[in-house]
Amino acid sequence: MTGESDPVDKHPGDRVLSGSVVVSGRGSAVVQKVGADSYANQFAEEAKKFSLMRSELKDSINRVLKWVSWGIGPIALLVTNAQVQVQGGWQQAFSDGSWNQAAVDSIAVITAMIPLGLVLLTSLAFAVGAARLAGEMVLVQELPAVEGLARVDVVCLDKTGTLTQGDIAFDAEHPLDDRGALGWRDALAWFGAAPDANATAKSLAGGFGVSTPLAPTRQIAFSSRRKWSAVSFSGVIDGTWVLGAPTMIFPDAAARPVRWDGPCAAQGHASLGDAVAELASTGRRTLLIAHSPTELDDAHVANESFPAELEPVALLTLSEQLRPDAAQTLGYFADQGVDVKIISGDDPHTVAAIARELGLDVPEGFDARILPTDEVELGNVLERQHVFGRVTPGQKKDMVIALQSRGHVVAMTGDGVNDALAIKQADIGIAMNSGSAATKAVARLVLLDGQFSHLPTVVAEGRRVIANIERVSMLFLTKTAYATGIAILFGLLIMEIPFLPRQLSITDGLTIGIPAFFLALLPNAQRYVPGFLRRSLSFAIPAGVVVALALTVYSRIAGGRWEVPIEEIRTGSTILVGILGLWVLTLVSLPLTWIKATIVAAMAGGLYLAMNVPLIVQFFELVMPRPEAMALLLWLAGAGIVLIGVARIVQQSFLRQAPAHSTVRTKVEPPPAPRPR
């Protein structure tokens, strides 16, 4: 439950958490909490609480819809009253039936205020992204998770099972005396192949193959309490062989000299304790094999002791198998300005050594047992430190909360039950498919094949979704802005709405709906920058105001002064909105690629056909404006193009001057070359 990869000895007075596994020994304990109050049940209950992932795209769109919902009622009353007054007043409108036309005109502009397709396109972009990630063996358990990893600026990684494969591998042998007992490699091969070998002993099989079958006469099984095991053979290799933790076999290791060639050696010798400390400083797990010419007897087995005259033969170093893609993935995150935190239940020195092997620039690990409980102080430590060991499940969650309180968007990866609370609390939780059921249940993403290297693909897909939805949102929000402006201006000036609902279908389809569908699915590697809604509105509102003013001026002059028929004004308004809408489409598509240019050209061709194909002209009730009205229309379109272009330039200039979202960068160096065995 604590995420430690090795058994932990318990002493009188220690706490024993429910959900722990007893691997050796026996003892008595006082039960303090039972049922729902027990540690395991509290842990499971908290993990089961349902929560939705926060999505900036979804939140921003919901905010726009909320604003529209609050404004649409009063604006609808204003524009409806204006259309009725245009028809001669309420009494006349109801007496001669002209209220029907007033209602149609009102509905045309009211429905245009609602960004109808934006919600659909956002959901579609999420769904397509989830389908693409499924092809990369990444299971998306909540659609907004597609964008989640692209927004992350801190990623917290569990060590065991995430950066490492969760198993132990033999690293190297370090003989201590050339004149030592012969056959120690055969003894190690037996330890590695023994039926009751633990994970540590089994790792020796990778370095020592069985060449000579050995039959033990007596043996003492490994115990986490004493941290060694022993076996006696007769025949090929005589005597007793002891394998275990060096300082547990030789408590006087600091005073026992051995042959040694490492940096701590003096004239080819060093103390056993110094040799062990030198190897342990590299983050490797260290074992010792020792030999005695005396075989085990019944007294040794009963008392769990080994014979006298024991001499150290060789030190062995073991390492956890790193995931082959871990270093490359961490390097990718560093290049993207994402801060990396490694959080583990293991010893901080071991975790730091693993981090250095992966290329992280971390001199040492931080012992989580001395972490402050205050959220502010904890956040200060997290900003300075990058590797943490001896972290409890509750601390993992607290660390995520402390980072979030400082404005960070946090991702958490893991595979154990001890990671479940932190994964659930994180903005984006990522679980390995080999992990526990509880962890996978609360995660937003599951790496089905356990390949850490899929995370850059998830980031790229999230960026594509965010950048493309931001682009198409400008189209929809520009329409909302100019429809709102038209409703207010025409309502206050008591002017007839200059188009029919069906005529809006031309501009909606050609300048928003059809191109937005394609733009939402195009590749886009633009990095995520917070402030999606602010950027969209900073262009959409000025552009919408320009379109609304252009339509108002056109209707006022053509209809009010020149008395152009309403049918021609409606057609001219449709053309004007179409031209300015295509210009907005061009600006938001920059930089133009051949695909985007083809989309814009096709939409312009569609507008031309709509105005010239007789069947379409008849269906949409289009009547081309007279020359003077057409000249006014083109002049207003030119002025609108200039003003909208200036608005786009000002917006881009403002965004470039705005302070960038800061992140803490982690230096990642290329992983060191593997050491020879």
C-alpha positions as CSV (number, residue, x, y, z in Angstrom):
1,M,0.0,0.0,0.0
2,T,3.0,2.4,0.5
3,G,4.5,1.6,-2.8
4,E,7.8,0.3,-1.5
5,S,9.3,-2.5,-3.6
6,D,11.0,-4.2,-0.7
7,P,9.6,-5.6,2.6
8,V,9.8,-3.2,5.5
9,D,10.7,-4.4,8.9
10,K,8.2,-3.5,11.7
11,H,9.3,-2.9,15.2
12,P,7.4,-2.6,18.5
13,G,5.2,0.6,18.4
14,D,5.1,0.8,14.6
15,R,1.9,1.3,12.7
16,V,0.7,-1.5,10.4
17,L,-1.7,-0.4,7.7
18,S,-4.6,-2.5,6.6
19,G,-3.9,-3.8,3.1
20,S,-0.2,-4.6,3.9
21,V,1.2,-8.1,3.2
22,V,3.0,-10.0,5.9
23,V,6.0,-11.7,4.1
24,S,7.8,-13.1,7.2
25,G,7.4,-13.5,11.0
26,R,4.5,-13.0,13.3
27,G,3.4,-10.6,15.9
28,S,0.5,-9.1,17.9
29,A,-1.1,-5.7,17.2
30,V,-3.8,-3.5,18.8
31,V,-6.6,-2.9,16.3
32,Q,-7.5,0.9,16.2
33,K,-9.8,1.2,13.2
34,V,-12.1,-1.3,11.6
35,G,-14.6,-1.4,8.7
36,A,-15.1,1.9,6.9
37,D,-12.5,3.6,9.1
38,S,-9.7,1.3,8.2
39,Y,-6.9,2.6,6.0
40,A,-7.6,0.4,3.0
41,N,-11.3,1.1,3.0
42,Q,-10.8,4.9,3.4
43,F,-8.4,4.7,0.5
44,A,-10.8,2.8,-1.7
45,E,-13.7,5.1,-0.8
46,E,-11.9,8.2,-1.7
47,A,-10.7,6.7,-5.0
48,K,-14.3,5.8,-5.9
49,K,-15.7,9.4,-5.6
50,F,-16.8,10.5,-9.0
51,S,-15.3,13.6,-10.6
52,L,-15.2,15.1,-14.0
53,M,-12.0,16.3,-15.6
54,R,-11.6,20.0,-16.1
55,S,-11.4,21.1,-19.7
56,E,-10.5,24.6,-20.7
57,L,-12.2,24.2,-24.1
58,K,-15.4,22.9,-22.5
59,D,-15.4,25.5,-19.7
60,S,-14.8,28.3,-22.2
61,I,-17.6,27.2,-24.5
62,N,-20.0,26.8,-21.6
63,R,-19.1,30.3,-20.5
64,V,-20.0,31.7,-23.9
65,L,-23.3,29.7,-24.0
66,K,-24.1,31.1,-20.5
67,W,-23.5,34.7,-21.7
68,V,-25.6,34.1,-24.8
69,S,-28.4,32.5,-22.7
70,W,-28.5,35.5,-20.4
71,G,-28.5,38.0,-23.2
72,I,-30.8,36.3,-25.7
73,G,-34.0,37.0,-23.8
74,P,-33.8,40.8,-23.6
75,I,-32.2,41.1,-27.1
76,A,-35.0,38.9,-28.5
77,L,-37.6,41.3,-27.0
78,L,-35.8,44.3,-28.4
79,V,-35.4,43.0,-31.9
80,T,-39.0,41.5,-32.0
81,N,-40.5,44.8,-31.0
82,A,-38.4,46.6,-33.7
83,Q,-39.6,44.2,-36.4
84,V,-43.2,44.6,-35.3
85,Q,-42.8,48.4,-35.4
86,V,-41.4,48.1,-38.9
87,Q,-44.6,46.4,-39.9
88,G,-46.7,49.2,-38.6
89,G,-47.0,48.4,-34.9
90,W,-48.4,45.6,-32.8
91,Q,-52.1,46.3,-33.6
92,Q,-51.6,46.5,-37.3
93,A,-49.2,43.5,-37.3
94,F,-51.8,41.3,-35.7
95,S,-54.7,42.7,-37.8
96,D,-53.1,42.2,-41.2
97,G,-51.0,39.1,-40.4
98,S,-47.6,40.9,-40.9
99,W,-46.5,39.6,-37.6
100,N,-45.5,36.4,-39.4
101,Q,-42.8,38.3,-41.3
102,A,-41.7,40.1,-38.1
103,A,-41.3,36.8,-36.3
104,V,-39.3,35.3,-39.2
105,D,-37.0,38.3,-39.3
106,S,-36.5,38.1,-35.5
107,I,-35.9,34.4,-35.5
108,A,-33.2,34.9,-38.3
109,V,-31.0,37.1,-36.1
110,I,-31.8,35.4,-32.8
111,T,-30.7,32.0,-34.0
112,A,-27.6,33.5,-35.5
113,M,-26.5,34.6,-32.1
114,I,-26.1,31.0,-30.9
115,P,-22.8,29.3,-31.9
116,L,-24.7,26.2,-32.9
117,G,-21.9,24.1,-34.4
118,L,-19.2,24.9,-31.9
119,V,-20.2,22.3,-29.3
120,L,-20.7,19.7,-32.0
121,L,-17.3,20.3,-33.6
122,T,-15.6,20.3,-30.2
123,S,-17.1,16.9,-29.3
124,L,-16.3,15.6,-32.8
125,A,-12.6,16.8,-32.5
126,F,-12.4,15.0,-29.1
127,A,-13.9,11.8,-30.5
128,V,-11.6,11.8,-33.5
129,G,-8.6,12.4,-31.2
130,A,-9.7,9.5,-28.9
131,A,-10.0,7.2,-32.0
132,R,-6.5,8.2,-33.2
133,L,-5.0,7.6,-29.7
134,A,-6.8,4.2,-29.6
135,G,-4.8,3.3,-32.7
136,E,-1.6,4.2,-30.7
137,M,-2.7,1.9,-27.8
138,V,-3.9,4.7,-25.6
139,L,-7.3,4.3,-24.0
140,V,-9.1,7.6,-23.5
141,Q,-11.6,7.2,-20.6
142,E,-13.0,10.7,-20.7
143,L,-13.2,12.7,-24.0
144,P,-11.7,16.0,-22.7
145,A,-8.6,14.0,-21.6
146,V,-7.5,14.4,-25.3
147,E,-6.6,18.0,-24.6
148,G,-5.4,17.4,-21.0
149,L,-1.8,16.4,-21.5
150,A,-1.2,19.3,-24.0
151,R,-2.0,21.8,-21.1
152,V,0.3,20.1,-18.6
153,D,3.3,22.0,-17.3
154,V,4.2,19.6,-14.5
155,V,4.3,15.8,-14.9
156,C,4.7,13.6,-11.7
157,L,6.0,10.1,-12.4
158,D,6.0,7.1,-10.1
159,K,9.3,5.2,-10.4
160,T,8.4,1.5,-10.1
161,G,6.4,0.2,-13.0
162,T,6.4,3.6,-14.8
163,L,10.0,4.6,-15.3
164,T,11.2,1.1,-14.6
165,Q,9.6,-2.1,-15.6
166,G,9.1,-3.2,-12.0
167,D,11.6,-6.0,-12.0
168,I,15.2,-6.3,-10.9
169,A,18.1,-7.2,-13.2
170,F,21.6,-8.3,-12.5
171,D,24.1,-5.5,-13.1
172,A,27.7,-6.6,-12.4
173,E,30.0,-8.7,-10.2
174,H,32.9,-7.4,-8.1
175,P,35.2,-10.1,-6.8
176,L,36.8,-9.2,-3.5
177,D,39.7,-11.7,-3.5
178,D,41.3,-13.7,-6.3
179,R,42.3,-16.4,-3.8
180,G,38.8,-16.8,-2.5
181,A,36.7,-20.0,-2.7
182,L,36.1,-21.5,-6.1
183,G,32.6,-22.2,-7.4
184,W,30.9,-19.0,-6.2
185,R,29.4,-18.4,-9.6
186,D,27.8,-21.9,-9.6
187,A,26.4,-21.1,-6.1
188,L,24.9,-17.8,-7.4
189,A,23.4,-19.7,-10.3
190,W,21.7,-22.0,-7.8
191,F,20.4,-19.1,-5.7
192,G,18.9,-17.6,-8.9
193,A,17.2,-20.8,-10.0
194,A,16.0,-22.0,-6.6
195,P,12.2,-22.7,-6.5
196,D,11.7,-20.4,-3.4
197,A,13.9,-17.6,-4.7
198,N,12.5,-14.1,-4.2
199,A,12.6,-11.4,-6.9
200,T,16.1,-10.3,-5.9
201,A,17.6,-13.8,-6.0
202,K,15.8,-14.6,-9.3
203,S,17.5,-11.6,-11.0
204,L,20.8,-13.5,-10.6
205,A,19.7,-16.0,-13.2
206,G,20.3,-13.3,-15.8
207,G,24.0,-13.2,-15.0
208,F,24.8,-16.7,-13.9
209,G,23.6,-19.8,-15.8
210,V,23.5,-23.2,-14.3
211,S,26.4,-25.2,-15.6
212,T,26.7,-27.9,-12.9
213,P,23.6,-29.3,-11.1
214,L,23.9,-28.8,-7.4
215,A,22.1,-30.6,-4.6
216,P,21.8,-28.7,-1.3
217,T,22.2,-30.7,1.9
218,R,20.8,-28.0,4.2
219,Q,19.5,-24.4,3.7
220,I,18.1,-21.4,5.5
221,A,15.5,-19.5,3.5
222,F,15.7,-15.8,3.0
223,S,14.0,-13.6,5.6
224,S,13.4,-9.9,5.3
225,R,14.2,-9.6,9.0
226,R,17.7,-10.9,8.7
227,K,18.1,-10.1,5.0
228,W,20.2,-13.2,4.0
229,S,19.8,-16.8,3.0
230,A,22.3,-19.7,3.3
231,V,22.9,-23.1,1.6
232,S,25.3,-26.0,2.0
233,F,26.4,-28.3,-0.8
234,S,28.5,-31.4,-0.8
235,G,30.5,-32.8,-3.6
236,V,31.3,-30.3,-6.4
237,I,31.5,-27.2,-4.2
238,D,31.8,-27.8,-0.5
239,G,31.0,-25.6,2.4
240,T,28.3,-23.0,3.1
241,W,27.4,-20.1,0.9
242,V,25.6,-17.1,2.3
243,L,23.8,-14.5,0.1
244,G,22.3,-11.2,1.4
245,A,22.8,-7.6,2.5
246,P,26.5,-7.0,3.2
247,T,26.1,-5.2,6.5
248,M,23.7,-7.8,7.8
249,I,26.1,-10.6,7.1
250,F,29.2,-8.7,8.3
251,P,28.2,-6.1,10.9
252,D,31.9,-5.2,11.2
253,A,32.1,-4.4,7.5
254,A,33.7,-1.1,8.1
255,A,36.7,-2.8,9.8
256,R,37.0,-5.8,7.4
257,P,39.6,-5.3,4.7
258,V,39.1,-6.6,1.1
259,R,40.8,-6.3,-2.2
260,W,39.3,-3.4,-4.0
261,D,40.1,-1.3,-7.1
262,G,37.5,1.4,-6.8
263,P,38.0,5.2,-6.0
264,C,37.9,4.5,-2.3
265,A,40.7,2.0,-2.4
266,A,44.2,2.6,-1.0
267,Q,47.0,0.4,-2.5
268,G,44.4,-2.0,-3.9
269,H,42.5,-2.5,-0.7
270,A,39.6,-0.9,1.2
271,S,37.2,-1.9,3.9
272,L,34.2,-3.9,3.0
273,G,31.9,-1.1,4.3
274,D,33.6,1.5,2.0
275,A,33.3,-0.8,-1.0
276,V,29.6,-1.3,-0.4
277,A,29.0,2.4,0.1
278,E,30.8,3.2,-3.1
279,L,28.6,0.8,-5.1
280,A,25.4,1.9,-3.3
281,S,26.1,5.6,-4.2
282,T,25.4,4.7,-7.8
283,G,21.9,3.7,-6.9
284,R,22.5,0.0,-7.5
285,R,21.2,-2.5,-5.0
286,T,24.2,-4.3,-3.4
287,L,24.4,-8.0,-2.4
288,L,27.3,-10.0,-1.0
289,I,28.1,-13.7,-1.4
290,A,30.3,-15.2,1.3
291,H,31.7,-18.6,1.9
292,S,32.6,-20.8,4.9
293,P,34.3,-24.2,4.6
294,T,32.0,-25.5,7.3
295,E,28.7,-26.9,6.3
296,L,25.4,-26.0,7.9
297,D,24.2,-28.3,10.7
298,D,20.8,-28.7,12.5
299,A,21.8,-26.1,15.1
300,H,22.5,-23.5,12.4
301,V,19.2,-24.1,10.7
302,A,17.3,-24.0,14.0
303,N,19.0,-20.8,15.2
304,E,19.1,-19.2,11.8
305,S,22.8,-18.7,12.0
306,F,25.7,-19.4,9.7
307,P,29.0,-21.1,10.5
308,A,32.2,-19.4,11.6
309,E,35.2,-18.7,9.4
310,L,32.9,-16.8,6.9
311,E,34.8,-14.8,4.3
312,P,33.5,-12.3,1.7
313,V,33.9,-13.6,-1.8
314,A,32.2,-11.0,-4.2
315,L,29.9,-8.1,-4.2
316,L,27.0,-8.0,-6.7
317,T,25.1,-5.0,-8.0
318,L,21.5,-5.2,-9.2
319,S,19.6,-2.6,-11.0
320,E,15.9,-2.1,-11.9
321,Q,15.2,-2.5,-15.6
322,L,14.5,1.0,-17.0
323,R,11.9,1.3,-19.6
324,P,13.8,1.7,-22.9
325,D,11.6,4.7,-23.9
326,A,11.7,6.5,-20.5
327,A,14.8,8.7,-21.1
328,Q,13.7,9.8,-24.6
329,T,10.2,10.7,-23.2
330,L,11.6,12.6,-20.3
331,G,13.9,14.5,-22.8
332,Y,10.8,15.4,-24.9
333,F,9.0,16.8,-21.8
334,A,12.1,18.9,-20.9
335,D,12.3,20.3,-24.5
336,Q,8.6,21.3,-24.2
337,G,9.2,23.2,-20.9
338,V,7.4,20.6,-18.8
339,D,8.8,20.2,-15.2
340,V,9.3,16.6,-14.2
341,K,8.8,15.3,-10.6
342,I,9.7,11.7,-9.7
343,I,7.6,10.6,-6.7
344,S,8.2,7.1,-5.2
345,G,7.8,5.1,-2.1
346,D,11.4,3.8,-2.4
347,D,14.6,5.1,-0.8
348,P,15.3,8.6,-2.1
349,H,19.0,7.8,-2.9
350,T,17.8,4.9,-5.1
351,V,15.2,7.1,-6.8
352,A,17.7,9.8,-7.4
353,A,20.2,7.3,-9.0
354,I,17.4,6.0,-11.3
355,A,16.6,9.6,-12.3
356,R,20.3,10.4,-13.1
357,E,20.5,7.2,-15.2
358,L,17.6,8.6,-17.2
359,G,19.4,11.8,-17.7
360,L,17.8,14.1,-15.2
361,D,20.1,16.6,-13.5
362,V,19.3,15.8,-9.9
363,P,22.2,15.6,-7.3
364,E,20.1,13.9,-4.6
365,G,16.6,12.8,-3.7
366,F,14.4,14.3,-1.0
367,D,13.1,12.2,1.9
368,A,9.4,12.7,2.0
369,R,9.3,11.8,5.7
370,I,10.4,15.3,6.4
371,L,8.1,17.1,4.0
372,P,6.1,19.9,5.6
373,T,2.3,19.4,5.9
374,D,1.5,23.1,5.3
375,E,0.3,23.5,1.6
376,V,2.3,26.7,1.0
377,E,5.5,25.3,2.5
378,L,5.0,22.0,0.6
379,G,4.6,24.0,-2.6
380,N,7.9,25.8,-1.9
381,V,9.7,22.5,-1.5
382,L,8.2,21.1,-4.7
383,E,9.3,24.1,-6.7
384,R,12.9,23.4,-5.6
385,Q,13.1,19.6,-5.6
386,H,12.5,17.1,-8.4
387,V,13.0,13.7,-6.9
388,F,11.2,12.4,-3.8
389,G,11.5,9.1,-2.0
390,R,9.6,7.4,0.9
391,V,6.4,9.1,-0.3
392,T,3.1,7.8,1.2
393,P,-0.1,7.6,-1.0
394,G,-1.6,10.5,1.0
395,Q,1.5,12.6,0.4
396,K,1.4,12.0,-3.3
397,K,-2.1,13.5,-3.4
398,D,-1.1,16.4,-1.2
399,M,1.8,17.1,-3.6
400,V,-0.5,17.2,-6.6
401,I,-2.8,19.6,-4.7
402,A,0.1,21.9,-3.7
403,L,1.3,22.1,-7.3
404,Q,-2.3,22.9,-8.5
405,S,-2.7,25.6,-5.9
406,R,0.3,27.4,-7.5
407,G,-1.4,27.4,-10.9
408,H,0.3,24.4,-12.4
409,V,-1.6,21.9,-14.6
410,V,-0.4,18.5,-13.3
411,A,-0.2,15.1,-14.8
412,M,0.3,12.0,-12.7
413,T,1.4,8.6,-13.9
414,G,1.5,5.4,-12.0
415,D,0.5,1.7,-11.8
416,G,0.1,0.8,-8.1
417,V,-2.9,1.2,-5.7
418,N,-0.7,3.7,-3.9
419,D,-0.9,6.0,-6.9
420,A,-4.7,6.0,-7.3
421,L,-5.5,9.0,-5.1
422,A,-2.8,11.2,-6.8
423,I,-3.9,10.1,-10.3
424,K,-7.5,10.9,-9.4
425,Q,-6.6,14.3,-8.1
426,A,-4.3,15.3,-11.0
427,D,-5.6,17.3,-13.9
428,I,-4.7,14.3,-16.1
429,G,-4.2,10.9,-14.6
430,I,-2.3,8.3,-16.6
431,A,-2.2,4.6,-15.7
432,M,-0.3,1.6,-17.1
433,N,-2.4,-1.3,-18.3
434,S,-0.3,-3.5,-16.1
435,G,-1.4,-1.5,-13.0
436,S,-4.0,-2.2,-10.4
437,A,-7.7,-2.2,-11.3
438,A,-8.3,0.8,-8.9
439,T,-5.6,2.9,-10.6
440,K,-6.9,2.2,-14.1
441,A,-10.5,2.9,-13.0
442,V,-9.7,6.5,-11.8
443,A,-7.2,7.4,-14.6
444,R,-8.2,9.5,-17.6
445,L,-5.8,7.8,-19.9
446,V,-4.5,4.2,-19.9
447,L,-1.4,3.1,-21.8
448,L,-2.7,-0.3,-23.0
449,D,0.8,-1.6,-23.9
450,G,2.6,0.1,-21.1
451,Q,4.8,2.1,-23.5
452,F,5.8,5.4,-22.0
453,S,6.8,6.7,-25.4
454,H,3.1,7.2,-26.3
455,L,2.9,10.3,-24.2
456,P,4.4,12.6,-26.8
457,T,1.8,11.3,-29.2
458,V,-0.9,12.2,-26.7
459,V,0.6,15.7,-26.3
460,A,0.6,16.2,-30.1
461,E,-3.0,15.1,-30.4
462,G,-4.1,17.4,-27.6
463,R,-2.3,20.3,-29.3
464,R,-4.0,19.6,-32.5
465,V,-7.4,19.6,-30.9
466,I,-6.8,22.8,-28.8
467,A,-5.2,24.8,-31.7
468,N,-7.9,23.8,-34.2
469,I,-10.8,24.4,-31.9
470,E,-9.4,27.8,-31.1
471,R,-9.2,28.5,-34.8
472,V,-12.7,27.4,-35.6
473,S,-14.1,29.1,-32.5
474,M,-13.1,32.4,-33.9
475,L,-15.5,31.7,-36.9
476,F,-18.4,30.8,-34.7
477,L,-17.8,33.6,-32.1
478,T,-17.5,36.2,-34.9
479,K,-20.9,35.2,-36.1
480,T,-22.3,35.4,-32.6
481,A,-20.8,38.8,-32.2
482,Y,-22.1,40.3,-35.5
483,A,-25.6,38.7,-35.0
484,T,-25.7,40.2,-31.5
485,G,-24.6,43.6,-32.8
486,I,-27.2,43.5,-35.7
487,A,-30.0,42.6,-33.2
488,I,-29.1,45.5,-30.9
489,L,-28.4,48.1,-33.6
490,F,-31.5,47.2,-35.8
491,G,-33.6,46.9,-32.6
492,L,-32.6,50.4,-31.4
493,L,-32.8,52.0,-34.8
494,I,-36.2,50.3,-35.7
495,M,-34.9,48.8,-38.9
496,E,-36.0,45.6,-40.7
497,I,-33.6,42.6,-40.4
498,P,-31.8,42.5,-43.8
499,F,-32.0,38.7,-44.5
500,L,-34.2,35.7,-44.2
501,P,-33.2,32.6,-42.1
502,R,-32.7,30.5,-45.2
503,Q,-30.3,33.1,-46.6
504,L,-28.2,32.8,-43.5
505,S,-27.7,29.2,-44.4
506,I,-25.5,30.3,-47.3
507,T,-23.1,32.3,-45.2
508,D,-23.2,29.9,-42.3
509,G,-22.4,26.9,-44.5
510,L,-19.7,28.5,-46.7
511,T,-17.9,30.7,-44.1
512,I,-18.3,28.7,-40.9
513,G,-19.8,25.2,-41.0
514,I,-18.1,23.4,-43.9
515,P,-14.6,25.0,-43.5
516,A,-14.7,24.6,-39.8
517,F,-15.3,20.9,-40.1
518,F,-12.1,20.5,-42.2
519,L,-10.1,22.9,-40.1
520,A,-10.9,21.1,-36.9
521,L,-9.4,17.9,-38.2
522,L,-6.2,19.2,-39.8
523,P,-2.7,18.6,-38.3
524,N,-1.6,21.4,-36.0
525,A,1.6,21.3,-33.8
526,Q,1.1,24.7,-32.2
527,R,2.1,24.7,-28.6
528,Y,-0.6,25.3,-26.0
529,V,-0.8,28.7,-24.4
530,P,-3.4,29.4,-21.7
531,G,-6.2,31.9,-22.5
532,F,-8.1,30.2,-25.2
533,L,-11.3,32.2,-24.7
534,R,-9.5,35.6,-24.3
535,R,-7.7,35.1,-27.6
536,S,-10.8,34.0,-29.5
537,L,-12.9,36.9,-28.3
538,S,-10.1,39.5,-28.8
539,F,-10.5,38.9,-32.5
540,A,-14.2,37.7,-32.8
541,I,-15.7,40.8,-31.1
542,P,-13.9,43.5,-33.2
543,A,-14.5,41.5,-36.4
544,G,-18.2,41.0,-35.4
545,V,-18.6,44.7,-34.7
546,V,-17.2,45.6,-38.1
547,V,-19.6,43.2,-39.9
548,A,-22.6,44.5,-37.8
549,L,-21.7,48.2,-38.6
550,A,-21.2,47.5,-42.3
551,L,-24.6,45.8,-42.5
552,T,-26.3,48.6,-40.6
553,V,-24.7,51.3,-42.9
554,Y,-25.7,49.4,-46.0
555,S,-29.3,48.9,-44.9
556,R,-29.6,52.4,-43.6
557,I,-28.4,54.0,-46.9
558,A,-29.8,51.5,-49.4
559,G,-33.2,51.1,-47.7
560,G,-33.7,54.3,-45.9
561,R,-32.3,56.9,-48.4
562,W,-32.4,55.1,-51.7
563,E,-35.5,53.1,-51.0
564,V,-34.0,49.9,-52.5
565,P,-36.5,47.0,-52.2
566,I,-36.0,44.7,-49.2
567,E,-35.4,41.7,-51.5
568,E,-32.3,43.4,-53.0
569,I,-31.2,44.6,-49.5
570,R,-31.4,41.0,-48.2
571,T,-29.3,39.7,-51.1
572,G,-26.8,42.5,-50.8
573,S,-26.5,41.8,-47.0
574,T,-25.9,38.1,-47.8
575,I,-23.2,39.0,-50.2
576,L,-21.6,41.4,-47.7
577,V,-21.6,38.9,-44.9
578,G,-20.3,36.3,-47.3
579,I,-17.3,38.4,-48.4
580,L,-16.4,39.5,-44.9
581,G,-16.9,35.9,-43.6
582,L,-14.5,34.6,-46.2
583,W,-12.0,37.2,-45.2
584,V,-12.3,36.1,-41.5
585,L,-11.9,32.5,-42.6
586,T,-8.7,33.4,-44.5
587,L,-7.2,35.3,-41.5
588,V,-7.9,32.5,-39.0
589,S,-6.4,29.9,-41.5
590,L,-3.1,31.7,-41.6
591,P,-0.4,30.5,-42.4
592,L,-2.1,29.2,-45.5
593,T,-1.1,25.7,-46.7
594,W,-2.3,24.2,-50.0
595,I,-5.1,22.4,-48.1
596,K,-6.3,25.6,-46.3
597,A,-6.0,27.6,-49.5
598,T,-8.1,25.0,-51.4
599,I,-10.8,25.2,-48.6
600,V,-11.0,29.0,-48.8
601,A,-11.1,29.0,-52.6
602,A,-13.8,26.3,-52.7
603,M,-15.9,28.3,-50.3
604,A,-15.5,31.5,-52.4
605,G,-16.5,29.4,-55.5
606,G,-19.5,28.2,-53.6
607,L,-20.6,31.8,-52.8
608,Y,-20.3,32.7,-56.5
609,L,-22.4,29.7,-57.5
610,A,-25.0,30.5,-54.9
611,M,-25.5,33.9,-56.5
612,N,-25.6,32.7,-60.1
613,V,-27.2,29.3,-60.3
614,P,-30.9,29.9,-61.1
615,L,-32.3,27.0,-59.0
616,I,-30.3,28.2,-55.9
617,V,-31.2,31.8,-56.6
618,Q,-34.9,30.9,-56.7
619,F,-34.8,28.8,-53.6
620,F,-33.0,31.4,-51.5
621,E,-35.1,34.3,-52.9
622,L,-32.1,36.2,-54.1
623,V,-32.4,39.4,-56.1
624,M,-29.2,41.1,-57.2
625,P,-28.9,44.7,-56.0
626,R,-29.0,47.6,-58.5
627,P,-25.6,49.1,-59.5
628,E,-25.5,51.9,-56.9
629,A,-26.4,49.5,-54.1
630,M,-23.8,47.0,-55.4
631,A,-21.1,49.7,-55.4
632,L,-22.0,50.7,-51.8
633,L,-21.8,47.0,-50.9
634,L,-18.4,46.6,-52.4
635,W,-17.1,49.8,-50.8
636,L,-18.3,48.6,-47.4
637,A,-16.8,45.2,-48.0
638,G,-13.4,46.8,-48.8
639,A,-13.5,49.0,-45.7
640,G,-14.5,46.0,-43.6
641,I,-11.7,43.9,-44.9
642,V,-9.2,46.6,-44.0
643,L,-10.7,47.1,-40.5
644,I,-10.8,43.3,-39.7
645,G,-7.3,42.9,-41.0
646,V,-6.1,45.7,-38.6
647,A,-8.0,44.1,-35.7
648,R,-6.2,40.8,-36.4
649,I,-2.8,42.6,-36.5
650,V,-3.5,44.4,-33.3
651,Q,-4.6,41.2,-31.6
652,Q,-1.5,39.3,-32.7
653,S,0.7,42.2,-31.5
654,F,-1.0,42.3,-28.2
655,L,-0.6,38.5,-27.7
656,R,3.1,38.6,-28.5
657,Q,3.6,41.3,-25.9
658,A,1.6,39.4,-23.2
659,P,3.7,37.5,-20.7
660,A,4.1,33.8,-21.6
661,H,3.0,31.1,-19.2
662,S,6.0,30.2,-17.1
663,T,7.1,26.7,-16.3
664,V,9.9,25.3,-14.3
665,R,12.3,23.5,-16.7
666,T,14.2,20.4,-15.8
667,K,17.6,19.9,-17.4
668,V,17.7,16.5,-19.2
669,E,21.0,15.2,-20.5
670,P,21.5,12.3,-22.8
671,P,21.4,9.0,-20.8
672,P,24.9,7.6,-20.1
673,A,26.2,4.7,-22.0
674,P,25.5,1.3,-20.3
675,R,28.4,0.1,-18.2
676,P,30.1,-3.2,-19.2
677,R,29.2,-6.2,-17.1
